[in-house]
Amino acid sequence: MQKSIQSNNVEVNEPLLYRRDDAAIATLTLNRPKQYNPLCSRMLTALQLNLEEIAEDDRIRVVILAAKGKAFSAGHDLKEIRAHDSEQFSRELFAQCNRMMLTMTRIPQPVIARVQGIATASGCQLVANCDLAVASTEAKFAVSGVNLGLFCSTPGVALSRNVSRKQALEMLFTGDFIDAQTAVQQGLVNRTASPQELEGATLELAQTIARKPRDVLALGKRLFYEQIEYGLENAYAIAGDRMACNLNYPSAVEGIDAFIEKRKPDWS
Protein backbone atom coordinates (compact mmCIF):
# COMPACT_ATOMS: atom_id res chain seq x y z
CA MET A 1 0.00 0.00 0.00
CA GLN A 2 1.26 3.47 -0.81
CA LYS A 3 -0.26 6.77 0.25
CA SER A 4 0.86 10.30 -0.43
CA ILE A 5 0.03 13.91 0.27
CA GLN A 6 0.75 16.46 -2.41
CA SER A 7 2.37 19.87 -1.98
CA ASN A 8 2.43 22.88 -4.26
CA ASN A 9 6.15 23.16 -3.49
CA VAL A 10 7.07 19.93 -5.25
CA GLU A 11 6.50 18.67 -8.75
CA VAL A 12 2.92 17.73 -9.53
CA ASN A 13 3.61 14.00 -9.73
CA GLU A 14 5.91 13.84 -6.72
CA PRO A 15 4.49 12.99 -3.27
CA LEU A 16 5.62 15.09 -0.34
CA LEU A 17 5.59 12.00 1.86
CA TYR A 18 4.81 8.45 0.92
CA ARG A 19 4.01 5.28 2.80
CA ARG A 20 4.89 1.75 1.78
CA ASP A 21 3.72 -1.32 3.67
CA ASP A 22 5.69 -4.54 3.54
CA ALA A 23 3.98 -7.20 5.64
CA ALA A 24 4.02 -5.88 9.23
CA ILE A 25 6.41 -2.99 8.52
CA ALA A 26 5.32 0.46 7.32
CA THR A 27 7.93 2.80 5.84
CA LEU A 28 7.28 6.55 5.74
CA THR A 29 9.66 8.43 3.45
CA LEU A 30 10.20 12.19 3.42
CA ASN A 31 10.35 13.16 -0.24
CA ARG A 32 11.45 16.74 -0.63
CA PRO A 33 15.14 16.02 -1.31
CA LYS A 34 16.05 19.22 -3.17
CA GLN A 35 14.99 21.25 -0.13
CA TYR A 36 16.65 18.78 2.32
CA ASN A 37 13.30 17.49 3.57
CA PRO A 38 12.33 20.42 5.80
CA LEU A 39 9.60 19.98 8.40
CA CYS A 40 7.27 22.53 6.84
CA SER A 41 3.65 22.72 7.96
CA ARG A 42 2.50 20.48 5.11
CA MET A 43 5.13 17.84 5.89
CA LEU A 44 4.07 17.88 9.54
CA THR A 45 0.45 17.43 8.47
CA ALA A 46 1.41 14.50 6.26
CA LEU A 47 3.36 12.85 9.07
CA GLN A 48 0.54 13.43 11.56
CA LEU A 49 -2.11 11.88 9.32
CA ASN A 50 0.01 8.86 8.44
CA LEU A 51 1.02 8.21 12.05
CA GLU A 52 -2.60 8.39 13.16
CA GLU A 53 -3.61 5.91 10.45
CA ILE A 54 -0.78 3.55 11.35
CA ALA A 55 -1.73 3.66 15.03
CA GLU A 56 -5.12 2.18 14.11
CA ASP A 57 -3.71 -0.40 11.69
CA ASP A 58 -3.54 -3.76 13.46
CA ARG A 59 -1.43 -5.22 10.67
CA ILE A 60 1.53 -2.90 11.34
CA ARG A 61 4.00 -3.74 14.10
CA VAL A 62 6.96 -1.51 13.24
CA VAL A 63 7.43 1.84 11.46
CA ILE A 64 10.56 2.93 9.59
CA LEU A 65 10.99 6.68 9.06
CA ALA A 66 13.26 7.37 6.09
CA ALA A 67 14.10 10.18 3.68
CA LYS A 68 15.24 10.74 0.10
CA GLY A 69 18.28 12.75 -0.94
CA LYS A 70 21.43 13.94 0.78
CA ALA A 71 19.70 15.02 3.99
CA PHE A 72 17.42 13.17 6.38
CA SER A 73 15.95 16.53 7.37
CA ALA A 74 17.38 20.02 7.73
CA GLY A 75 14.70 20.99 10.23
CA HIS A 76 11.98 23.61 9.94
CA ASP A 77 11.48 25.47 6.65
CA LEU A 78 13.03 28.83 7.49
CA LYS A 79 11.77 30.34 4.22
CA GLU A 80 8.22 29.42 5.22
CA ILE A 81 8.70 30.94 8.66
CA ARG A 82 10.15 34.19 7.27
CA ALA A 83 7.44 34.39 4.61
CA HIS A 84 4.76 34.49 7.30
CA ASP A 85 6.81 36.64 9.70
CA SER A 86 4.20 36.19 12.42
CA GLU A 87 4.55 35.07 16.02
CA GLN A 88 1.13 33.47 15.81
CA PHE A 89 2.18 31.39 12.80
CA SER A 90 5.40 30.35 14.58
CA ARG A 91 3.51 29.33 17.72
CA GLU A 92 1.05 27.28 15.65
CA LEU A 93 3.88 25.66 13.69
CA PHE A 94 5.80 24.61 16.81
CA ALA A 95 2.57 23.39 18.43
CA GLN A 96 1.90 21.33 15.29
CA CYS A 97 5.42 19.91 15.41
CA ASN A 98 5.13 19.12 19.12
CA ARG A 99 1.84 17.32 18.49
CA MET A 100 3.38 15.19 15.74
CA MET A 101 6.40 14.31 17.91
CA LEU A 102 4.12 13.27 20.77
CA THR A 103 1.97 11.22 18.40
CA MET A 104 5.09 9.37 17.23
CA THR A 105 5.89 8.49 20.85
CA ARG A 106 2.31 7.50 21.64
CA ILE A 107 1.51 5.21 18.71
CA PRO A 108 1.73 1.54 19.72
CA GLN A 109 4.33 0.63 17.09
CA PRO A 110 8.08 1.17 17.62
CA VAL A 111 9.45 3.78 15.19
CA ILE A 112 12.95 3.38 13.70
CA ALA A 113 14.71 6.31 12.02
CA ARG A 114 16.77 5.30 8.97
CA VAL A 115 19.18 8.21 8.69
CA GLN A 116 21.03 8.38 5.37
CA GLY A 117 22.34 11.97 5.58
CA ILE A 118 22.53 15.08 7.72
CA ALA A 119 19.91 15.71 10.39
CA THR A 120 19.93 19.23 11.79
CA ALA A 121 17.79 21.25 14.21
CA SER A 122 14.27 19.74 14.28
CA GLY A 123 15.58 17.13 11.84
CA CYS A 124 17.93 15.98 14.60
CA GLN A 125 14.97 16.21 16.97
CA LEU A 126 13.07 13.87 14.66
CA VAL A 127 15.84 11.28 14.95
CA ALA A 128 16.01 11.67 18.74
CA ASN A 129 12.24 11.40 19.01
CA CYS A 130 12.12 8.05 17.21
CA ASP A 131 12.28 5.02 19.48
CA LEU A 132 15.34 3.65 17.66
CA ALA A 133 17.72 4.91 14.98
CA VAL A 134 20.08 3.35 12.45
CA ALA A 135 22.40 5.77 10.67
CA SER A 136 24.66 5.70 7.68
CA THR A 137 28.34 6.02 8.54
CA GLU A 138 28.20 9.23 6.48
CA ALA A 139 25.34 10.77 8.47
CA LYS A 140 25.92 13.84 10.63
CA PHE A 141 23.87 15.45 13.37
CA ALA A 142 23.57 18.97 14.77
CA VAL A 143 21.21 21.28 16.61
CA SER A 144 22.59 24.31 14.84
CA GLY A 145 19.99 26.99 15.45
CA VAL A 146 22.36 28.90 17.72
CA ASN A 147 24.47 29.68 14.64
CA LEU A 148 21.47 31.63 13.32
CA GLY A 149 20.69 33.34 16.61
CA LEU A 150 17.89 30.84 17.39
CA PHE A 151 18.41 28.41 20.26
CA CYS A 152 17.11 24.92 19.39
CA SER A 153 14.74 24.78 22.35
CA THR A 154 12.29 22.13 21.12
CA PRO A 155 15.01 19.92 19.57
CA GLY A 156 16.73 20.13 22.95
CA VAL A 157 13.78 18.37 24.60
CA ALA A 158 14.26 15.19 22.58
CA LEU A 159 18.04 15.48 22.50
CA SER A 160 18.34 15.76 26.29
CA ARG A 161 16.27 12.60 26.68
CA ASN A 162 18.74 10.64 24.55
CA VAL A 163 22.21 11.86 25.47
CA SER A 164 23.76 13.16 28.68
CA ARG A 165 23.14 16.75 29.78
CA LYS A 166 26.67 17.91 29.07
CA GLN A 167 26.72 16.31 25.63
CA ALA A 168 23.32 17.80 24.80
CA LEU A 169 24.36 21.24 25.99
CA GLU A 170 27.61 21.13 24.04
CA MET A 171 25.65 20.44 20.86
CA LEU A 172 23.07 23.11 21.70
CA PHE A 173 25.62 25.79 22.68
CA THR A 174 28.06 25.23 19.81
CA GLY A 175 25.81 24.12 16.96
CA ASP A 176 28.63 21.82 15.87
CA PHE A 177 28.05 18.58 13.97
CA ILE A 178 28.80 15.15 15.40
CA ASP A 179 29.43 12.17 13.14
CA ALA A 180 27.52 8.90 13.16
CA GLN A 181 29.98 7.01 15.37
CA THR A 182 29.90 9.78 17.97
CA ALA A 183 26.09 9.70 17.80
CA VAL A 184 26.22 5.99 18.66
CA GLN A 185 28.65 6.57 21.52
CA GLN A 186 26.49 9.35 22.95
CA GLY A 187 23.22 7.40 22.64
CA LEU A 188 21.50 9.36 19.88
CA VAL A 189 21.73 6.42 17.45
CA ASN A 190 21.60 2.67 18.09
CA ARG A 191 23.91 1.47 15.34
CA THR A 192 25.53 2.44 12.05
CA ALA A 193 25.85 0.81 8.65
CA SER A 194 27.59 1.70 5.42
CA PRO A 195 25.46 3.66 2.94
CA GLN A 196 25.11 0.52 0.83
CA GLU A 197 23.99 -1.60 3.79
CA LEU A 198 21.82 0.96 5.61
CA GLU A 199 18.47 -0.12 4.20
CA GLY A 200 19.17 -3.79 4.85
CA ALA A 201 20.45 -3.19 8.37
CA THR A 202 17.38 -1.12 9.27
CA LEU A 203 15.03 -3.69 7.77
CA GLU A 204 16.74 -6.48 9.69
CA LEU A 205 16.17 -4.63 12.97
CA ALA A 206 12.56 -3.89 12.03
CA GLN A 207 11.91 -7.53 11.11
CA THR A 208 13.38 -8.74 14.40
CA ILE A 209 10.95 -6.51 16.30
CA ALA A 210 8.02 -7.29 13.99
CA ARG A 211 8.23 -10.96 14.92
CA LYS A 212 7.22 -10.07 18.47
CA PRO A 213 3.53 -9.86 19.56
CA ARG A 214 1.98 -6.52 18.63
CA ASP A 215 0.08 -6.14 21.92
CA VAL A 216 3.24 -6.73 23.94
CA LEU A 217 5.21 -4.20 21.89
CA ALA A 218 2.43 -1.67 22.44
CA LEU A 219 2.33 -2.30 26.20
CA GLY A 220 6.11 -2.10 26.45
CA LYS A 221 6.45 1.14 24.52
CA ARG A 222 3.68 2.81 26.50
CA LEU A 223 5.14 1.65 29.81
CA PHE A 224 8.69 2.70 28.90
CA TYR A 225 7.76 6.33 28.23
CA GLU A 226 5.38 6.48 31.21
CA GLN A 227 7.72 5.10 33.86
CA ILE A 228 10.74 7.12 32.77
CA GLU A 229 9.07 10.34 33.94
CA TYR A 230 8.46 8.99 37.48
CA GLY A 231 10.67 8.52 40.52
CA LEU A 232 12.14 5.07 41.14
CA GLU A 233 9.49 3.81 43.58
CA ASN A 234 6.54 4.84 41.41
CA ALA A 235 8.26 3.55 38.29
CA TYR A 236 8.64 0.10 39.84
CA ALA A 237 5.02 0.15 41.00
CA ILE A 238 3.73 0.96 37.52
CA ALA A 239 6.04 -1.56 35.86
CA GLY A 240 5.05 -4.32 38.29
CA ASP A 241 1.37 -3.67 37.66
CA ARG A 242 1.88 -3.81 33.88
CA MET A 243 3.85 -7.07 34.12
CA ALA A 244 1.05 -8.64 36.15
CA CYS A 245 -1.46 -7.59 33.51
CA ASN A 246 0.85 -8.74 30.71
CA LEU A 247 0.94 -12.27 32.19
CA ASN A 248 -2.75 -12.62 31.30
CA TYR A 249 -2.19 -11.71 27.62
CA PRO A 250 -2.74 -14.69 25.29
CA SER A 251 0.66 -13.94 23.74
CA ALA A 252 2.35 -14.24 27.15
CA VAL A 253 0.51 -17.47 27.96
CA GLU A 254 1.58 -18.92 24.61
CA GLY A 255 5.16 -17.67 24.98
CA ILE A 256 5.62 -19.12 28.47
CA ASP A 257 4.00 -22.44 27.51
CA ALA A 258 6.26 -22.64 24.46
CA PHE A 259 9.33 -22.03 26.63
CA ILE A 260 8.30 -24.74 29.09
CA GLU A 261 7.50 -27.17 26.27
CA LYS A 262 10.77 -26.32 24.45
CA ARG A 263 9.15 -25.14 21.22
CA LYS A 264 8.81 -21.90 19.28
CA PRO A 265 5.78 -19.76 20.23
CA ASP A 266 2.97 -19.44 17.73
CA TRP A 267 1.86 -15.80 17.75
CA SER A 268 0.10 -15.93 14.38
C-alpha atoms as a printed R data frame, in Angstrom:
    type eleno elety resid chain resno      x       y      z
1   ATOM     1    CA   MET     A     1  0.000   0.000  0.000
2   ATOM     2    CA   GLN     A     2  1.263   3.473 -0.813
3   ATOM     3    CA   LYS     A     3 -0.258   6.773  0.251
4   ATOM     4    CA   SER     A     4  0.862  10.301 -0.428
5   ATOM     5    CA   ILE     A     5  0.033  13.914  0.275
6   ATOM     6    CA   GLN     A     6  0.752  16.464 -2.409
7   ATOM     7    CA   SER     A     7  2.368  19.866 -1.982
8   ATOM     8    CA   ASN     A     8  2.434  22.880 -4.261
9   ATOM     9    CA   ASN     A     9  6.150  23.157 -3.485
10  ATOM    10    CA   VAL     A    10  7.074  19.925 -5.252
11  ATOM    11    CA   GLU     A    11  6.499  18.668 -8.746
12  ATOM    12    CA   VAL     A    12  2.916  17.731 -9.529
13  ATOM    13    CA   ASN     A    13  3.606  14.000 -9.725
14  ATOM    14    CA   GLU     A    14  5.905  13.841 -6.720
15  ATOM    15    CA   PRO     A    15  4.493  12.986 -3.270
16  ATOM    16    CA   LEU     A    16  5.619  15.091 -0.340
17  ATOM    17    CA   LEU     A    17  5.587  11.996  1.861
18  ATOM    18    CA   TYR     A    18  4.814   8.452  0.915
19  ATOM    19    CA   ARG     A    19  4.010   5.284  2.798
20  ATOM    20    CA   ARG     A    20  4.893   1.746  1.781
21  ATOM    21    CA   ASP     A    21  3.723  -1.318  3.673
22  ATOM    22    CA   ASP     A    22  5.693  -4.542  3.539
23  ATOM    23    CA   ALA     A    23  3.975  -7.202  5.637
24  ATOM    24    CA   ALA     A    24  4.019  -5.882  9.234
25  ATOM    25    CA   ILE     A    25  6.409  -2.987  8.524
26  ATOM    26    CA   ALA     A    26  5.319   0.461  7.316
27  ATOM    27    CA   THR     A    27  7.932   2.804  5.844
28  ATOM    28    CA   LEU     A    28  7.278   6.551  5.744
29  ATOM    29    CA   THR     A    29  9.660   8.433  3.451
30  ATOM    30    CA   LEU     A    30 10.196  12.194  3.420
31  ATOM    31    CA   ASN     A    31 10.352  13.157 -0.243
32  ATOM    32    CA   ARG     A    32 11.449  16.741 -0.627
33  ATOM    33    CA   PRO     A    33 15.141  16.020 -1.312
34  ATOM    34    CA   LYS     A    34 16.054  19.220 -3.167
35  ATOM    35    CA   GLN     A    35 14.986  21.254 -0.132
36  ATOM    36    CA   TYR     A    36 16.646  18.781  2.317
37  ATOM    37    CA   ASN     A    37 13.296  17.489  3.568
38  ATOM    38    CA   PRO     A    38 12.331  20.422  5.803
39  ATOM    39    CA   LEU     A    39  9.603  19.984  8.402
40  ATOM    40    CA   CYS     A    40  7.270  22.530  6.839
41  ATOM    41    CA   SER     A    41  3.654  22.720  7.959
42  ATOM    42    CA   ARG     A    42  2.502  20.476  5.106
43  ATOM    43    CA   MET     A    43  5.128  17.842  5.887
44  ATOM    44    CA   LEU     A    44  4.075  17.883  9.535
45  ATOM    45    CA   THR     A    45  0.454  17.433  8.466
46  ATOM    46    CA   ALA     A    46  1.409  14.499  6.261
47  ATOM    47    CA   LEU     A    47  3.362  12.847  9.073
48  ATOM    48    CA   GLN     A    48  0.540  13.434 11.557
49  ATOM    49    CA   LEU     A    49 -2.106  11.878  9.318
50  ATOM    50    CA   ASN     A    50  0.009   8.855  8.442
51  ATOM    51    CA   LEU     A    51  1.020   8.208 12.047
52  ATOM    52    CA   GLU     A    52 -2.599   8.394 13.164
53  ATOM    53    CA   GLU     A    53 -3.608   5.915 10.449
54  ATOM    54    CA   ILE     A    54 -0.776   3.553 11.347
55  ATOM    55    CA   ALA     A    55 -1.731   3.657 15.034
56  ATOM    56    CA   GLU     A    56 -5.121   2.180 14.114
57  ATOM    57    CA   ASP     A    57 -3.715  -0.400 11.688
58  ATOM    58    CA   ASP     A    58 -3.537  -3.756 13.461
59  ATOM    59    CA   ARG     A    59 -1.431  -5.218 10.667
60  ATOM    60    CA   ILE     A    60  1.530  -2.899 11.336
61  ATOM    61    CA   ARG     A    61  3.996  -3.745 14.100
62  ATOM    62    CA   VAL     A    62  6.964  -1.508 13.236
63  ATOM    63    CA   VAL     A    63  7.431   1.841 11.458
64  ATOM    64    CA   ILE     A    64 10.556   2.930  9.591
65  ATOM    65    CA   LEU     A    65 10.994   6.675  9.065
66  ATOM    66    CA   ALA     A    66 13.260   7.367  6.091
67  ATOM    67    CA   ALA     A    67 14.103  10.181  3.680
68  ATOM    68    CA   LYS     A    68 15.241  10.742  0.103
69  ATOM    69    CA   GLY     A    69 18.284  12.748 -0.935
70  ATOM    70    CA   LYS     A    70 21.427  13.943  0.784
71  ATOM    71    CA   ALA     A    71 19.696  15.019  3.989
72  ATOM    72    CA   PHE     A    72 17.420  13.169  6.377
73  ATOM    73    CA   SER     A    73 15.949  16.527  7.369
74  ATOM    74    CA   ALA     A    74 17.379  20.022  7.730
75  ATOM    75    CA   GLY     A    75 14.698  20.985 10.232
76  ATOM    76    CA   HIS     A    76 11.979  23.607  9.942
77  ATOM    77    CA   ASP     A    77 11.478  25.465  6.654
78  ATOM    78    CA   LEU     A    78 13.032  28.834  7.491
79  ATOM    79    CA   LYS     A    79 11.771  30.340  4.223
80  ATOM    80    CA   GLU     A    80  8.221  29.416  5.216
81  ATOM    81    CA   ILE     A    81  8.702  30.944  8.658
82  ATOM    82    CA   ARG     A    82 10.145  34.192  7.270
83  ATOM    83    CA   ALA     A    83  7.437  34.392  4.607
84  ATOM    84    CA   HIS     A    84  4.758  34.495  7.299
85  ATOM    85    CA   ASP     A    85  6.814  36.636  9.702
86  ATOM    86    CA   SER     A    86  4.201  36.188 12.421
87  ATOM    87    CA   GLU     A    87  4.550  35.073 16.021
88  ATOM    88    CA   GLN     A    88  1.125  33.466 15.808
89  ATOM    89    CA   PHE     A    89  2.184  31.388 12.799
90  ATOM    90    CA   SER     A    90  5.397  30.348 14.580
91  ATOM    91    CA   ARG     A    91  3.513  29.330 17.715
92  ATOM    92    CA   GLU     A    92  1.053  27.283 15.650
93  ATOM    93    CA   LEU     A    93  3.885  25.662 13.687
94  ATOM    94    CA   PHE     A    94  5.799  24.610 16.814
95  ATOM    95    CA   ALA     A    95  2.574  23.394 18.435
96  ATOM    96    CA   GLN     A    96  1.903  21.334 15.294
97  ATOM    97    CA   CYS     A    97  5.422  19.908 15.412
98  ATOM    98    CA   ASN     A    98  5.128  19.116 19.121
99  ATOM    99    CA   ARG     A    99  1.836  17.323 18.491
100 ATOM   100    CA   MET     A   100  3.379  15.195 15.742
101 ATOM   101    CA   MET     A   101  6.405  14.313 17.909
102 ATOM   102    CA   LEU     A   102  4.123  13.271 20.774
103 ATOM   103    CA   THR     A   103  1.975  11.215 18.404
104 ATOM   104    CA   MET     A   104  5.090   9.368 17.232
105 ATOM   105    CA   THR     A   105  5.889   8.494 20.846
106 ATOM   106    CA   ARG     A   106  2.306   7.499 21.643
107 ATOM   107    CA   ILE     A   107  1.507   5.213 18.711
108 ATOM   108    CA   PRO     A   108  1.732   1.538 19.716
109 ATOM   109    CA   GLN     A   109  4.333   0.627 17.088
110 ATOM   110    CA   PRO     A   110  8.080   1.172 17.623
111 ATOM   111    CA   VAL     A   111  9.454   3.778 15.187
112 ATOM   112    CA   ILE     A   112 12.948   3.385 13.700
113 ATOM   113    CA   ALA     A   113 14.709   6.309 12.022
114 ATOM   114    CA   ARG     A   114 16.766   5.300  8.971
115 ATOM   115    CA   VAL     A   115 19.180   8.205  8.691
116 ATOM   116    CA   GLN     A   116 21.026   8.379  5.372
117 ATOM   117    CA   GLY     A   117 22.343  11.967  5.582
118 ATOM   118    CA   ILE     A   118 22.528  15.081  7.718
119 ATOM   119    CA   ALA     A   119 19.915  15.711 10.390
120 ATOM   120    CA   THR     A   120 19.931  19.226 11.785
121 ATOM   121    CA   ALA     A   121 17.791  21.253 14.208
122 ATOM   122    CA   SER     A   122 14.275  19.741 14.275
123 ATOM   123    CA   GLY     A   123 15.578  17.128 11.840
124 ATOM   124    CA   CYS     A   124 17.928  15.983 14.598
125 ATOM   125    CA   GLN     A   125 14.971  16.214 16.971
126 ATOM   126    CA   LEU     A   126 13.069  13.874 14.658
127 ATOM   127    CA   VAL     A   127 15.843  11.279 14.952
128 ATOM   128    CA   ALA     A   128 16.013  11.672 18.737
129 ATOM   129    CA   ASN     A   129 12.241  11.402 19.009
130 ATOM   130    CA   CYS     A   130 12.117   8.053 17.209
131 ATOM   131    CA   ASP     A   131 12.277   5.016 19.477
132 ATOM   132    CA   LEU     A   132 15.335   3.649 17.658
133 ATOM   133    CA   ALA     A   133 17.717   4.906 14.978
134 ATOM   134    CA   VAL     A   134 20.079   3.352 12.448
135 ATOM   135    CA   ALA     A   135 22.400   5.770 10.674
136 ATOM   136    CA   SER     A   136 24.661   5.695  7.677
137 ATOM   137    CA   THR     A   137 28.337   6.019  8.535
138 ATOM   138    CA   GLU     A   138 28.204   9.227  6.484
139 ATOM   139    CA   ALA     A   139 25.338  10.774  8.472
140 ATOM   140    CA   LYS     A   140 25.925  13.836 10.631
141 ATOM   141    CA   PHE     A   141 23.865  15.450 13.368
142 ATOM   142    CA   ALA     A   142 23.572  18.970 14.769
143 ATOM   143    CA   VAL     A   143 21.207  21.280 16.609
144 ATOM   144    CA   SER     A   144 22.585  24.308 14.845
145 ATOM   145    CA   GLY     A   145 19.986  26.994 15.455
146 ATOM   146    CA   VAL     A   146 22.363  28.897 17.718
147 ATOM   147    CA   ASN     A   147 24.466  29.678 14.641
148 ATOM   148    CA   LEU     A   148 21.465  31.630 13.323
149 ATOM   149    CA   GLY     A   149 20.686  33.335 16.613
150 ATOM   150    CA   LEU     A   150 17.894  30.841 17.390
151 ATOM   151    CA   PHE     A   151 18.409  28.408 20.259
152 ATOM   152    CA   CYS     A   152 17.114  24.921 19.392
153 ATOM   153    CA   SER     A   153 14.740  24.783 22.355
154 ATOM   154    CA   THR     A   154 12.294  22.132 21.118
155 ATOM   155    CA   PRO     A   155 15.008  19.919 19.572
156 ATOM   156    CA   GLY     A   156 16.728  20.126 22.949
157 ATOM   157    CA   VAL     A   157 13.779  18.371 24.603
158 ATOM   158    CA   ALA     A   158 14.257  15.188 22.576
159 ATOM   159    CA   LEU     A   159 18.042  15.477 22.500
160 ATOM   160    CA   SER     A   160 18.342  15.761 26.292
161 ATOM   161    CA   ARG     A   161 16.266  12.603 26.676
162 ATOM   162    CA   ASN     A   162 18.740  10.639 24.550
163 ATOM   163    CA   VAL     A   163 22.212  11.863 25.469
164 ATOM   164    CA   SER     A   164 23.761  13.158 28.684
165 ATOM   165    CA   ARG     A   165 23.139  16.746 29.780
166 ATOM   166    CA   LYS     A   166 26.668  17.913 29.070
167 ATOM   167    CA   GLN     A   167 26.721  16.312 25.631
168 ATOM   168    CA   ALA     A   168 23.318  17.796 24.802
169 ATOM   169    CA   LEU     A   169 24.357  21.240 25.993
170 ATOM   170    CA   GLU     A   170 27.608  21.135 24.038
171 ATOM   171    CA   MET     A   171 25.654  20.436 20.856
172 ATOM   172    CA   LEU     A   172 23.073  23.108 21.698
173 ATOM   173    CA   PHE     A   173 25.615  25.788 22.684
174 ATOM   174    CA   THR     A   174 28.062  25.231 19.812
175 ATOM   175    CA   GLY     A   175 25.805  24.124 16.965
176 ATOM   176    CA   ASP     A   176 28.626  21.818 15.872
177 ATOM   177    CA   PHE     A   177 28.053  18.583 13.967
178 ATOM   178    CA   ILE     A   178 28.799  15.153 15.397
179 ATOM   179    CA   ASP     A   179 29.432  12.166 13.145
180 ATOM   180    CA   ALA     A   180 27.518   8.899 13.156
181 ATOM   181    CA   GLN     A   181 29.978   7.013 15.366
182 ATOM   182    CA   THR     A   182 29.896   9.776 17.968
183 ATOM   183    CA   ALA     A   183 26.094   9.698 17.799
184 ATOM   184    CA   VAL     A   184 26.220   5.987 18.665
185 ATOM   185    CA   GLN     A   185 28.647   6.567 21.524
186 ATOM   186    CA   GLN     A   186 26.488   9.347 22.954
187 ATOM   187    CA   GLY     A   187 23.215   7.400 22.644
188 ATOM   188    CA   LEU     A   188 21.502   9.363 19.879
189 ATOM   189    CA   VAL     A   189 21.728   6.420 17.448
190 ATOM   190    CA   ASN     A   190 21.603   2.666 18.088
191 ATOM   191    CA   ARG     A   191 23.910   1.472 15.336
192 ATOM   192    CA   THR     A   192 25.535   2.443 12.053
193 ATOM   193    CA   ALA     A   193 25.851   0.813  8.650
194 ATOM   194    CA   SER     A   194 27.591   1.702  5.423
195 ATOM   195    CA   PRO     A   195 25.462   3.662  2.942
196 ATOM   196    CA   GLN     A   196 25.112   0.517  0.825
197 ATOM   197    CA   GLU     A   197 23.992  -1.601  3.793
198 ATOM   198    CA   LEU     A   198 21.820   0.964  5.608
199 ATOM   199    CA   GLU     A   199 18.466  -0.119  4.200
200 ATOM   200    CA   GLY     A   200 19.171  -3.791  4.846
201 ATOM   201    CA   ALA     A   201 20.451  -3.185  8.375
202 ATOM   202    CA   THR     A   202 17.383  -1.119  9.270
203 ATOM   203    CA   LEU     A   203 15.033  -3.689  7.767
204 ATOM   204    CA   GLU     A   204 16.742  -6.475  9.690
205 ATOM   205    CA   LEU     A   205 16.174  -4.630 12.972
206 ATOM   206    CA   ALA     A   206 12.557  -3.895 12.026
207 ATOM   207    CA   GLN     A   207 11.907  -7.530 11.111
208 ATOM   208    CA   THR     A   208 13.378  -8.741 14.403
209 ATOM   209    CA   ILE     A   209 10.955  -6.508 16.296
210 ATOM   210    CA   ALA     A   210  8.016  -7.286 13.986
211 ATOM   211    CA   ARG     A   211  8.233 -10.964 14.921
212 ATOM   212    CA   LYS     A   212  7.215 -10.067 18.468
213 ATOM   213    CA   PRO     A   213  3.529  -9.860 19.562
214 ATOM   214    CA   ARG     A   214  1.977  -6.517 18.632
215 ATOM   215    CA   ASP     A   215  0.080  -6.138 21.919
216 ATOM   216    CA   VAL     A   216  3.239  -6.728 23.944
217 ATOM   217    CA   LEU     A   217  5.213  -4.203 21.885
218 ATOM   218    CA   ALA     A   218  2.434  -1.670 22.442
219 ATOM   219    CA   LEU     A   219  2.333  -2.295 26.197
220 ATOM   220    CA   GLY     A   220  6.111  -2.101 26.455
221 ATOM   221    CA   LYS     A   221  6.449   1.139 24.516
222 ATOM   222    CA   ARG     A   222  3.680   2.814 26.496
223 ATOM   223    CA   LEU     A   223  5.141   1.648 29.809
224 ATOM   224    CA   PHE     A   224  8.686   2.704 28.904
225 ATOM   225    CA   TYR     A   225  7.758   6.331 28.234
226 ATOM   226    CA   GLU     A   226  5.381   6.484 31.208
227 ATOM   227    CA   GLN     A   227  7.716   5.104 33.859
228 ATOM   228    CA   ILE     A   228 10.743   7.117 32.772
229 ATOM   229    CA   GLU     A   229  9.073  10.339 33.940
230 ATOM   230    CA   TYR     A   230  8.460   8.987 37.479
231 ATOM   231    CA   GLY     A   231 10.672   8.523 40.521
232 ATOM   232    CA   LEU     A   232 12.141   5.075 41.144
233 ATOM   233    CA   GLU     A   233  9.495   3.812 43.582
234 ATOM   234    CA   ASN     A   234  6.536   4.844 41.408
235 ATOM   235    CA   ALA     A   235  8.263   3.545 38.286
236 ATOM   236    CA   TYR     A   236  8.643   0.103 39.835
237 ATOM   237    CA   ALA     A   237  5.024   0.148 41.000
238 ATOM   238    CA   ILE     A   238  3.731   0.965 37.522
239 ATOM   239    CA   ALA     A   239  6.039  -1.562 35.857
240 ATOM   240    CA   GLY     A   240  5.055  -4.316 38.294
241 ATOM   241    CA   ASP     A   241  1.372  -3.668 37.663
242 ATOM   242    CA   ARG     A   242  1.882  -3.813 33.881
243 ATOM   243    CA   MET     A   243  3.847  -7.067 34.122
244 ATOM   244    CA   ALA     A   244  1.055  -8.644 36.151
245 ATOM   245    CA   CYS     A   245 -1.464  -7.585 33.510
246 ATOM   246    CA   ASN     A   246  0.850  -8.740 30.714
247 ATOM   247    CA   LEU     A   247  0.938 -12.269 32.194
248 ATOM   248    CA   ASN     A   248 -2.752 -12.616 31.295
249 ATOM   249    CA   TYR     A   249 -2.185 -11.714 27.620
250 ATOM   250    CA   PRO     A   250 -2.735 -14.695 25.293
251 ATOM   251    CA   SER     A   251  0.658 -13.942 23.737
252 ATOM   252    CA   ALA     A   252  2.349 -14.244 27.149
253 ATOM   253    CA   VAL     A   253  0.512 -17.465 27.960
254 ATOM   254    CA   GLU     A   254  1.585 -18.921 24.606
255 ATOM   255    CA   GLY     A   255  5.156 -17.668 24.985
256 ATOM   256    CA   ILE     A   256  5.616 -19.122 28.474
257 ATOM   257    CA   ASP     A   257  4.004 -22.440 27.509
258 ATOM   258    CA   ALA     A   258  6.262 -22.636 24.455
259 ATOM   259    CA   PHE     A   259  9.334 -22.032 26.629
260 ATOM   260    CA   ILE     A   260  8.304 -24.742 29.093
261 ATOM   261    CA   GLU     A   261  7.498 -27.166 26.268
262 ATOM   262    CA   LYS     A   262 10.766 -26.315 24.452
263 ATOM   263    CA   ARG     A   263  9.151 -25.136 21.217
264 ATOM   264    CA   LYS     A   264  8.814 -21.904 19.278
265 ATOM   265    CA   PRO     A   265  5.785 -19.764 20.227
266 ATOM   266    CA   ASP     A   266  2.966 -19.438 17.733
267 ATOM   267    CA   TRP     A   267  1.859 -15.799 17.746
268 ATOM   268    CA   SER     A   268  0.101 -15.930 14.384
